[in-house]
Amino acid sequence: MGALRFQILDAADRVAIDEATRVLLEETGASVRSAVARATLARSGAAVEPHGDRVRFPEPVVREALRSAPRVVVLASRDGKRDLRLPDGKPHITTDGCGVQVRDLETGERRPSTTKDLADLTRVADALDVVDVQWPMCVAGDVPREIHNLVEGAVVFENTTKNVQAEAVSASDAKALVAMAAEIAGGPKELRRRPVLSSVQCPVSPLILEAGSTDGLIVLAQAGVPVVPISMVLLGGSSPVDLASAIVLANAENLASMCVAQAAAAGAPVIYGVSSGPIDMRTGSYASGSPESALLEAAGAEMARHYGLPCLIGGFGCDADDVGFQGGAERMGNGLIAMLEGADLIAGIGGLETDSTMSAEQLVLDADLIEYARRAIEGVRVDADTVHLDMLQRLGPGGNYLKERHTLANFRKALWSPGLLLREGHVAGLPSEARLRARAKARASELLKAHRPDPLPEDVRRTIWDIAEGRRR
C-alpha cells in the first residue's frame, strides 16, 4: 500500500515551467533592493545594473544555487521531541501567521490582537499533536511597532517547544532573532546543528526582493537558519490570470531568493514556498479558499520536488469570516489537495478572513480536519494482517462482527474517530453548527487551562526578552 497521491503537472509541464523561469530570470531578472544582496550576487556571477537595482541571473548562477542548496532541511524543536527532517514523505502542518485580529474565545468579539492572544493561541497549538511548526499566529498589537516581530518571536519561543517560524523585516531583526534562537539552542554552533528557528522571508510580487527582508534573509542564511521565501503572487493582480504564468512567476521569485541565500552562504538551508491565489474580481480581495489557490500552491510543491527541495505551501486558508460551514469546506477542499499532492509543510490552520483573523475555535476544529485528511491519504492496506479470511469464513453469511474480540481490540487503529465533528444525528432545538462551535470553544478553553509547555530556563527567558525589547542586542 502506498499513500494516495496525485499530480497537478506532468513531467513535460515541469520542464516547460523551469525553462520559462530560467529565461525570465536571465533576460528580465528581478528588482533587488538590497545593496548588500546586489554586491553578494555580483560576486556569484549575477549581472547587476551599475546604476539601478535590476539583477539578472544567468543560467550558471541559478544552476550553482540549486546545486549547493541542501536536499534535506532540519527544523528542530526546543526539546528534541518534534524535530522534522524535510522531506520525509509525510505532510506536516504549521499554524497560520500574521493575523491582525482575533475572534475572542469568550465573547466571540472580533478585535485587534494582543500579546496575550498570541501566547494563548500558541499554547493551544502546542497542545495539538497535528501542529508541527509554529508561525506566530497574530501580531502583538499592544507593543510598539518597531519591536513587533521580536516580541512575537519571544512570545512563541516561550509558549511552545516546537520549531518557531518567525519573520525578519530587517538585518537587525534577523540578528536579534538569531541571538534569541542561539540562546535557546545553546550557542551559534548548536543553532546551526539544530535550528530551533526558521523564518519566512517573502519576495514582493512581481519579482521584487525588498531591501529589509532580503538583508534579513542573508543574516539568517549565514547563521544556518532555514529560510522560506514564500511567493505570494496574486492571479490577475501581480501576475497574469493564467495559472501557468503565475507558477512561472512564483518559481522565479523562489529561485531568485535561493540565489541570494546560496551566494551569501553556500549550503544555506532554504525551503521553497508558495502561498498564492487569485484576486476575486467582484470584491478585489484575495481568495485564499479558491480552487485556483489550491492548484497554484500544489503546483509550487511539485516544482520544489522537481528541484529536489523541501517545500512549504498554503493549503488550509479560507475566506469565511467566522467559524462554520464555508471555512470547513474551503479548508478541507484545499488542504486535502495539498496533502494528496505530497507537500512537506502546509500552512493556514486557525485563520479566518483570508488569514487576517485568528480563532482558537477554528484552530481546534482544523485539527479534526487534518486528522481526517491524513487518514484519507493513507489509503487501504491489503496484507495478511488486514484480510481476515479465517474470520470471514468462520462467521459466514449473516455474521456479526461487532461481537468479535478482534473488533474490540483493533477498531481504534482501524477507524478514525473525530474529536469534535458531530456524528450523533439531529438534536431538537440545538442546530449542529451551534453544537459544533460549543464543542470547539470548550476544547480550546480546556487546552488553555490544562496545557503548559515545558518552560524555558529562567536565565534564557530573561535573555530573549531583553533582546526582544531592545535591552540587549
VOKE-276819 format. One record per residue (C-alpha): residue number from 1; residue in one letter; z, x, y. Coordinates in Angstrom, 2 decimals, decimal comma. Example, Ala and Ser with C-alpha at 12.3 -4.5 7.8 and 13.67 -1.06 7.14 Angstrom:
REC:nr:rest:z:x:y
REC:1:A:7,80:12,30:-4,50
REC:2:S:7,14:13,67:-1,06
END
This chain:
REC:nr:rest:z:x:y
REC:1:M:0,00:0,00:0,00
REC:2:G:-0,80:1,22:3,48
REC:3:A:0,36:-0,20:6,79
REC:4:L:-2,09:-2,69:8,28
REC:5:R:-4,34:-1,07:10,89
REC:6:F:-7,47:-1,85:12,87
REC:7:Q:-9,65:-0,04:15,38
REC:8:I:-10,99:-1,06:18,78
REC:9:L:-13,51:1,80:18,95
REC:10:D:-15,66:3,25:16,20
REC:11:A:-16,43:6,97:15,92
REC:12:A:-19,60:6,70:17,99
REC:13:D:-17,73:4,81:20,73
REC:14:R:-15,07:7,54:20,94
REC:15:V:-17,67:10,27:21,17
REC:16:A:-19,55:8,37:23,91
REC:17:I:-16,35:7,91:25,95
REC:18:D:-15,43:11,57:25,51
REC:19:E:-18,89:12,71:26,63
REC:20:A:-18,89:10,42:29,68
REC:21:T:-15,41:11,61:30,59
REC:22:R:-16,40:15,26:30,49
REC:23:V:-19,41:14,60:32,71
REC:24:L:-17,21:12,69:35,17
REC:25:L:-14,61:15,49:35,28
REC:26:E:-17,19:18,28:35,64
REC:27:E:-19,54:16,63:38,15
REC:28:T:-17,22:14,32:40,14
REC:29:G:-13,76:15,68:39,42
REC:30:A:-10,51:14,39:40,88
REC:31:S:-8,68:14,46:44,18
REC:32:V:-5,79:16,85:43,50
REC:33:R:-3,47:16,53:46,49
REC:34:S:-1,00:19,21:45,47
REC:35:A:-1,77:22,66:46,88
REC:36:V:0,28:24,22:44,08
REC:37:A:-1,75:22,37:41,46
REC:38:R:-5,06:23,33:43,08
REC:39:A:-4,09:27,00:43,08
REC:40:T:-2,93:26,74:39,46
REC:41:L:-6,15:25,01:38,40
REC:42:A:-8,29:27,56:40,23
REC:43:R:-6,69:30,33:38,17
REC:44:S:-7,60:28,41:34,99
REC:45:G:-11,29:28,25:35,95
REC:46:A:-11,49:24,83:37,65
REC:47:A:-13,82:24,51:40,65
REC:48:V:-11,64:23,88:43,72
REC:49:E:-13,24:22,94:47,04
REC:50:P:-12,36:25,60:49,62
REC:51:H:-11,58:23,12:52,41
REC:52:G:-10,59:19,94:50,59
REC:53:D:-8,65:18,57:47,66
REC:54:R:-11,53:17,83:45,27
REC:55:V:-11,27:19,71:41,97
REC:56:R:-13,95:19,71:39,29
REC:57:F:-13,13:20,52:35,70
REC:58:P:-15,84:22,46:33,82
REC:59:E:-16,11:21,86:30,09
REC:60:P:-14,37:25,15:29,11
REC:61:V:-11,29:24,23:31,21
REC:62:V:-10,97:20,83:29,52
REC:63:R:-11,59:22,34:26,10
REC:64:E:-8,91:25,01:26,59
REC:65:A:-6,37:22,46:27,85
REC:66:L:-6,95:20,32:24,76
REC:67:R:-6,70:23,39:22,53
REC:68:S:-3,35:24,51:23,94
REC:69:A:-1,67:21,10:24,09
REC:70:P:0,78:20,54:21,20
REC:71:R:-0,22:18,07:18,49
REC:72:V:3,42:17,14:17,86
REC:73:V:5,88:16,37:20,65
REC:74:V:9,65:16,13:20,15
REC:75:L:11,66:13,54:22,08
REC:76:A:15,27:14,48:21,36
REC:77:S:18,29:12,21:21,51
REC:78:R:21,58:13,32:23,00
REC:79:D:23,50:13,05:19,72
REC:80:G:20,65:14,10:17,42
REC:81:K:20,63:10,76:15,59
REC:82:R:17,49:9,27:17,15
REC:83:D:15,17:12,27:17,55
REC:84:L:11,44:11,49:17,43
REC:85:R:8,60:13,75:16,35
REC:86:L:5,42:12,12:17,61
REC:87:P:3,19:11,18:15,94
REC:88:D:4,97:10,25:12,72
REC:89:G:2,80:7,32:11,66
REC:90:K:5,22:4,68:12,97
REC:91:P:5,20:2,63:16,18
REC:92:H:8,22:3,39:18,39
REC:93:I:9,49:1,41:21,34
REC:94:T:10,50:2,34:24,87
REC:95:T:12,03:-0,02:27,40
REC:96:D:10,01:-1,10:30,40
REC:97:G:10,57:0,72:33,67
REC:98:C:10,94:0,40:37,40
REC:99:G:11,72:-3,29:37,83
REC:100:V:12,85:-4,11:41,34
REC:101:Q:14,60:-7,36:40,39
REC:102:V:16,73:-8,72:37,57
REC:103:R:17,48:-12,12:36,09
REC:104:D:21,26:-12,22:36,40
REC:105:L:22,67:-12,73:32,92
REC:106:E:25,49:-15,03:34,06
REC:107:T:23,84:-17,11:36,78
REC:108:G:20,14:-16,86:35,93
REC:109:E:19,53:-15,90:39,58
REC:110:R:16,53:-13,71:40,35
REC:111:R:17,79:-10,99:42,70
REC:112:P:17,28:-7,32:43,67
REC:113:S:18,54:-4,88:41,03
REC:114:T:21,54:-2,56:41,41
REC:115:T:23,03:0,49:39,74
REC:116:K:25,31:-1,75:37,68
REC:117:D:22,34:-3,79:36,47
REC:118:L:20,65:-0,60:35,28
REC:119:A:23,82:0,51:33,47
REC:120:D:24,18:-2,90:31,79
REC:121:L:20,54:-3,11:30,71
REC:122:T:20,69:0,46:29,38
REC:123:R:23,77:-0,29:27,29
REC:124:V:22,16:-3,39:25,79
REC:125:A:19,04:-1,38:24,94
REC:126:D:21,18:1,41:23,49
REC:127:A:22,72:-1,13:21,12
REC:128:L:19,31:-2,40:19,93
REC:129:D:18,04:-0,48:16,93
REC:130:V:14,39:-1,23:17,79
REC:131:V:14,62:0,77:21,04
REC:132:D:13,85:4,48:20,58
REC:133:V:13,40:5,76:24,17
REC:134:Q:14,99:4,59:27,43
REC:135:W:12,83:4,34:30,54
REC:136:P:15,14:3,31:33,44
REC:137:M:14,53:-0,43:33,43
REC:138:C:15,23:-1,22:37,07
REC:139:V:15,75:0,57:40,36
REC:140:A:19,18:1,37:41,73
REC:141:G:18,61:-0,69:44,85
REC:142:D:22,11:-0,15:46,19
REC:143:V:21,77:3,61:46,79
REC:144:P:19,73:5,49:49,42
REC:145:R:16,02:5,52:48,61
REC:146:E:15,81:9,32:48,63
REC:147:I:18,10:9,59:45,59
REC:148:H:16,88:6,53:43,65
REC:149:N:15,19:8,48:40,86
REC:150:L:18,06:10,88:40,35
REC:151:V:20,77:8,22:40,35
REC:152:E:18,70:6,19:37,90
REC:153:G:18,37:9,23:35,65
REC:154:A:22,13:9,86:35,77
REC:155:V:22,94:6,21:35,03
REC:156:V:20,69:6,14:31,98
REC:157:F:21,92:9,51:30,67
REC:158:E:25,47:8,17:30,90
REC:159:N:24,74:4,88:29,14
REC:160:T:22,54:5,89:26,21
REC:161:T:22,33:8,58:23,57
REC:162:K:18,57:8,03:23,16
REC:163:N:15,84:10,04:24,85
REC:164:V:15,68:9,34:28,60
REC:165:Q:12,21:8,90:30,07
REC:166:A:12,58:9,37:33,82
REC:167:E:10,10:9,84:36,66
REC:168:A:9,89:12,65:39,21
REC:169:V:8,13:11,94:42,51
REC:170:S:8,50:15,49:43,84
REC:171:A:9,16:19,04:42,71
REC:172:S:12,76:18,78:43,93
REC:173:D:13,28:15,58:41,92
REC:174:A:11,86:17,31:38,85
REC:175:K:14,11:20,34:39,30
REC:176:A:17,16:18,11:39,61
REC:177:L:16,24:16,09:36,53
REC:178:V:15,67:19,29:34,57
REC:179:A:19,07:20,59:35,72
REC:180:M:20,74:17,36:34,54
REC:181:A:18,99:17,47:31,19
REC:182:A:19,77:21,17:30,71
REC:183:E:23,45:20,46:31,38
REC:184:I:23,41:17,78:28,66
REC:185:A:21,32:19,79:26,18
REC:186:G:23,40:22,97:26,53
REC:187:G:21,17:25,07:28,76
REC:188:P:17,48:25,59:29,59
REC:189:K:16,65:27,17:26,22
REC:190:E:18,24:24,30:24,32
REC:191:L:16,44:21,80:26,56
REC:192:R:13,12:23,44:25,70
REC:193:R:14,00:23,31:21,99
REC:194:R:15,40:19,77:22,05
REC:195:P:14,17:17,97:25,18
REC:196:V:16,56:15,07:25,81
REC:197:L:14,43:14,23:28,85
REC:198:S:10,81:13,11:29,10
REC:199:S:9,07:11,96:32,26
REC:200:V:6,35:9,55:33,36
REC:201:Q:4,03:11,20:35,91
REC:202:C:1,39:8,65:36,91
REC:203:P:-2,02:9,51:38,35
REC:204:V:-3,16:7,16:41,12
REC:205:S:-6,32:5,36:40,06
REC:206:P:-9,09:6,09:40,55
REC:207:L:-8,96:9,86:39,95
REC:208:I:-6,16:10,89:42,31
REC:209:L:-3,39:13,28:41,34
REC:210:E:-0,84:12,60:44,08
REC:211:A:0,96:15,61:45,56
REC:212:G:4,62:14,87:44,81
REC:213:S:4,15:13,58:41,28
REC:214:T:1,80:16,45:40,38
REC:215:D:4,22:19,04:41,77
REC:216:G:6,88:17,40:39,64
REC:217:L:4,62:17,50:36,58
REC:218:I:4,25:21,26:36,99
REC:219:V:8,01:21,83:37,18
REC:220:L:8,61:19,66:34,12
REC:221:A:5,81:21,30:32,12
REC:222:Q:7,19:24,75:32,88
REC:223:A:10,63:23,64:31,69
REC:224:G:9,24:22,33:28,39
REC:225:V:9,99:18,69:29,24
REC:226:P:7,39:16,28:27,76
REC:227:V:5,34:14,56:30,46
REC:228:V:3,44:11,27:30,17
REC:229:P:0,59:10,94:32,70
REC:230:I:0,20:7,17:32,32
REC:231:S:-3,11:5,92:33,69
REC:232:M:-2,77:2,51:35,35
REC:233:V:-6,38:1,61:36,17
REC:234:L:-6,97:-1,95:37,31
REC:235:L:-10,12:-3,57:35,94
REC:236:G:-12,04:-4,88:38,94
REC:237:G:-9,79:-3,04:41,41
REC:238:S:-9,52:0,68:40,77
REC:239:S:-12,17:0,63:38,02
REC:240:P:-15,30:-1,34:37,18
REC:241:V:-14,58:-4,65:35,43
REC:242:D:-16,17:-3,44:32,18
REC:243:L:-13,61:-2,24:29,66
REC:244:A:-15,70:0,76:28,58
REC:245:S:-15,83:2,13:32,14
REC:246:A:-12,10:1,64:32,57
REC:247:I:-11,47:3,57:29,35
REC:248:V:-13,58:6,46:30,63
REC:249:L:-11,61:6,47:33,89
REC:250:A:-8,21:6,31:32,14
REC:251:N:-9,32:9,08:29,80
REC:252:A:-10,43:11,25:32,73
REC:253:E:-7,08:10,80:34,50
REC:254:N:-5,23:11,81:31,35
REC:255:L:-7,38:14,88:30,73
REC:256:A:-7,16:15,98:34,39
REC:257:S:-3,36:15,75:34,20
REC:258:M:-3,48:17,62:30,89
REC:259:C:-5,45:20,41:32,55
REC:260:V:-2,77:20,74:35,27
REC:261:A:0,06:20,86:32,73
REC:262:Q:-1,64:23,42:30,49
REC:263:A:-2,74:25,59:33,41
REC:264:A:0,87:25,62:34,62
REC:265:A:2,35:26,33:31,17
REC:266:A:0,12:26,70:28,13
REC:267:G:1,59:24,72:25,27
REC:268:A:3,44:22,29:27,55
REC:269:P:4,17:19,02:25,71
REC:270:V:2,04:16,14:27,04
REC:271:I:1,88:12,56:25,77
REC:272:Y:-1,36:10,72:26,52
REC:273:G:-0,62:7,46:28,35
REC:274:V:-2,35:4,19:29,31
REC:275:S:-0,72:1,08:30,75
REC:276:S:-3,59:-0,81:32,32
REC:277:G:-5,28:-4,15:32,64
REC:278:P:-7,31:-6,42:34,90
REC:279:I:-6,74:-7,99:38,27
REC:280:D:-6,52:-11,78:37,99
REC:281:M:-9,35:-12,72:40,32
REC:282:R:-7,70:-16,03:41,28
REC:283:T:-4,36:-14,59:42,38
REC:284:G:-5,01:-10,88:42,97
REC:285:S:-2,12:-9,98:40,65
REC:286:Y:-2,14:-7,51:37,76
REC:287:A:-2,50:-9,44:34,48
REC:288:S:-0,36:-7,35:32,11
REC:289:G:-0,24:-10,10:29,47
REC:290:S:-4,03:-10,41:29,23
REC:291:P:-6,14:-9,64:26,15
REC:292:E:-8,03:-7,06:28,23
REC:293:S:-4,76:-5,17:28,74
REC:294:A:-4,20:-5,11:25,00
REC:295:L:-7,74:-3,87:24,32
REC:296:L:-7,73:-1,23:27,04
REC:297:E:-4,36:0,18:26,02
REC:298:A:-5,22:0,16:22,31
REC:299:A:-8,49:1,97:23,09
REC:300:G:-6,45:4,55:25,01
REC:301:A:-4,33:5,14:21,92
REC:302:E:-7,50:5,69:19,90
REC:303:M:-8,77:8,26:22,40
REC:304:A:-5,42:10,05:22,13
REC:305:R:-5,91:10,22:18,36
REC:306:H:-9,48:11,41:18,90
REC:307:Y:-8,00:14,47:20,60
REC:308:G:-5,07:14,78:18,18
REC:309:L:-2,49:13,91:20,83
REC:310:P:0,55:11,62:20,71
REC:311:C:0,38:8,59:22,97
REC:312:L:2,39:6,03:24,91
REC:313:I:0,80:2,72:25,85
REC:314:G:1,91:-0,53:27,39
REC:315:G:1,89:-3,36:24,92
REC:316:F:4,84:-5,66:25,41
REC:317:G:4,18:-6,63:29,02
REC:318:C:3,89:-10,24:30,15
REC:319:D:3,10:-12,20:33,29
REC:320:A:5,62:-15,01:32,75
REC:321:D:8,27:-15,32:35,44
REC:322:D:11,02:-16,48:33,09
REC:323:V:12,23:-16,28:29,52
REC:324:G:10,21:-18,74:27,45
REC:325:F:7,02:-19,59:25,58
REC:326:Q:4,49:-17,78:27,79
REC:327:G:6,38:-14,50:27,74
REC:328:G:6,80:-14,62:23,97
REC:329:A:3,16:-15,48:23,36
REC:330:E:1,78:-12,75:25,64
REC:331:R:4,22:-10,15:24,38
REC:332:M:3,61:-10,85:20,70
REC:333:G:-0,17:-11,00:21,14
REC:334:N:-0,40:-7,69:22,98
REC:335:G:2,44:-5,97:21,15
REC:336:L:1,06:-6,77:17,71
REC:337:I:-2,33:-5,36:18,74
REC:338:A:-0,62:-2,15:19,89
REC:339:M:1,25:-1,87:16,60
REC:340:L:-1,78:-2,66:14,45
REC:341:E:-3,73:-0,03:16,37
REC:342:G:-1,08:2,55:15,45
REC:343:A:0,24:3,57:18,88
REC:344:D:3,08:6,11:18,79
REC:345:L:5,16:4,75:21,69
REC:346:I:4,86:1,23:23,10
REC:347:A:6,45:0,19:26,40
REC:348:G:7,15:-3,15:28,03
REC:349:I:10,14:-4,86:26,43
REC:350:G:12,64:-6,62:28,64
REC:351:G:10,25:-7,18:31,55
REC:352:L:9,03:-10,35:33,26
REC:353:E:6,61:-11,00:36,14
REC:354:T:4,30:-8,13:35,26
REC:355:D:7,21:-5,71:34,79
REC:356:S:8,74:-6,35:38,21
REC:357:T:11,79:-8,27:36,96
REC:358:M:14,09:-7,22:34,10
REC:359:S:16,11:-9,53:31,87
REC:360:A:18,78:-8,76:29,27
REC:361:E:17,99:-12,09:27,58
REC:362:Q:14,33:-11,12:27,29
REC:363:L:15,33:-7,68:26,01
REC:364:V:17,24:-9,06:23,01
REC:365:L:14,55:-11,66:22,30
REC:366:D:11,94:-8,90:22,35
REC:367:A:13,92:-7,07:19,68
REC:368:D:13,27:-10,01:17,34
REC:369:L:9,56:-9,98:18,19
REC:370:I:9,32:-6,25:17,47
REC:371:E:11,03:-6,64:14,11
REC:372:Y:8,63:-9,49:13,29
REC:373:A:5,64:-7,33:14,20
REC:374:R:6,95:-4,33:12,26
REC:375:R:7,35:-6,48:9,16
REC:376:A:3,84:-7,88:9,61
REC:377:I:2,18:-4,45:9,75
REC:378:E:4,00:-3,25:6,62
REC:379:G:1,56:-5,28:4,54
REC:380:V:2,15:-6,06:0,86
REC:381:R:3,46:-3,55:-1,65
REC:382:V:1,97:-4,02:-5,13
REC:383:D:3,59:-1,96:-7,91
REC:384:A:5,89:-2,24:-10,93
REC:385:D:8,88:-2,92:-8,66
REC:386:T:7,27:-5,91:-6,94
REC:387:V:5,11:-7,57:-9,63
REC:388:H:7,75:-9,11:-11,92
REC:389:L:5,56:-10,23:-14,79
REC:390:D:8,53:-10,44:-17,15
REC:391:M:10,31:-12,90:-14,83
REC:392:L:7,15:-14,91:-14,26
REC:393:Q:6,64:-15,25:-17,99
REC:394:R:10,30:-15,98:-18,73
REC:395:L:10,61:-18,81:-16,22
REC:396:G:7,06:-20,07:-16,66
REC:397:P:5,81:-23,37:-15,24
REC:398:G:8,35:-25,15:-13,05
REC:399:G:10,63:-22,08:-12,83
REC:400:N:13,38:-21,99:-10,19
REC:401:Y:13,68:-18,52:-8,70
REC:402:L:16,40:-19,46:-6,22
REC:403:K:18,96:-19,22:-9,02
REC:404:E:17,81:-15,79:-10,23
REC:405:R:20,10:-12,78:-9,75
REC:406:H:17,05:-10,82:-8,60
REC:407:T:16,57:-13,19:-5,65
REC:408:L:20,18:-12,79:-4,54
REC:409:A:20,04:-9,01:-4,90
REC:410:N:16,71:-8,47:-3,15
REC:411:F:16,00:-11,20:-0,59
REC:412:R:17,40:-9,20:2,34
REC:413:K:14,96:-6,35:1,87
REC:414:A:12,05:-8,55:0,76
REC:415:L:12,25:-11,16:3,53
REC:416:W:12,62:-10,60:7,26
REC:417:S:15,27:-12,79:8,86
REC:418:P:15,27:-13,31:12,65
REC:419:G:18,37:-12,61:14,66
REC:420:L:17,62:-15,17:17,38
REC:421:L:14,42:-17,09:16,68
REC:422:L:15,10:-20,65:15,51
REC:423:R:14,44:-21,99:12,03
REC:424:E:16,86:-24,92:11,77
REC:425:G:14,41:-27,54:12,99
REC:426:H:14,92:-30,31:15,54
REC:427:V:18,37:-30,81:17,08
REC:428:A:18,68:-34,06:19,02
REC:429:G:19,41:-33,55:22,70
REC:430:L:19,04:-29,77:22,51
REC:431:P:15,47:-28,58:23,23
REC:432:S:14,50:-25,47:21,30
REC:433:E:13,82:-23,39:24,44
REC:434:A:17,33:-24,11:25,74
REC:435:R:18,91:-23,27:22,38
REC:436:L:16,96:-20,04:22,07
REC:437:R:17,85:-18,95:25,58
REC:438:A:21,53:-19,75:24,97
REC:439:R:21,42:-17,59:21,85
REC:440:A:19,79:-14,74:23,76
REC:441:K:22,35:-14,94:26,55
REC:442:A:25,22:-14,94:24,06
REC:443:R:23,76:-11,99:22,16
REC:444:A:23,20:-9,90:25,32
REC:445:S:26,73:-10,74:26,55
REC:446:E:28,18:-9,78:23,17
REC:447:L:26,41:-6,40:23,18
REC:448:L:27,56:-5,70:26,75
REC:449:K:31,17:-6,33:25,79
REC:450:A:31,18:-4,63:22,40
REC:451:H:28,82:-1,66:22,67
REC:452:R:29,80:1,65:24,23
REC:453:P:27,59:4,67:23,60
REC:454:D:29,29:7,98:22,93
REC:455:P:30,41:9,23:26,35
REC:456:L:29,19:12,41:27,96
REC:457:P:31,79:15,19:28,13
REC:458:E:33,63:14,71:31,42
REC:459:D:32,55:18,07:32,90
REC:460:V:28,90:17,30:32,04
REC:461:R:29,18:13,81:33,51
REC:462:R:30,59:15,18:36,79
REC:463:T:27,85:17,80:36,99
REC:464:I:24,95:15,41:36,53
REC:465:W:26,39:13,06:39,16
REC:466:D:26,87:15,99:41,54
REC:467:I:23,18:16,81:41,03
REC:468:A:22,06:13,19:41,40
REC:469:E:24,00:12,62:44,62
REC:470:G:22,96:15,93:46,19
REC:471:R:26,23:17,84:45,96
REC:472:R:24,75:20,39:43,56
REC:473:R:21,06:21,30:43,26
END
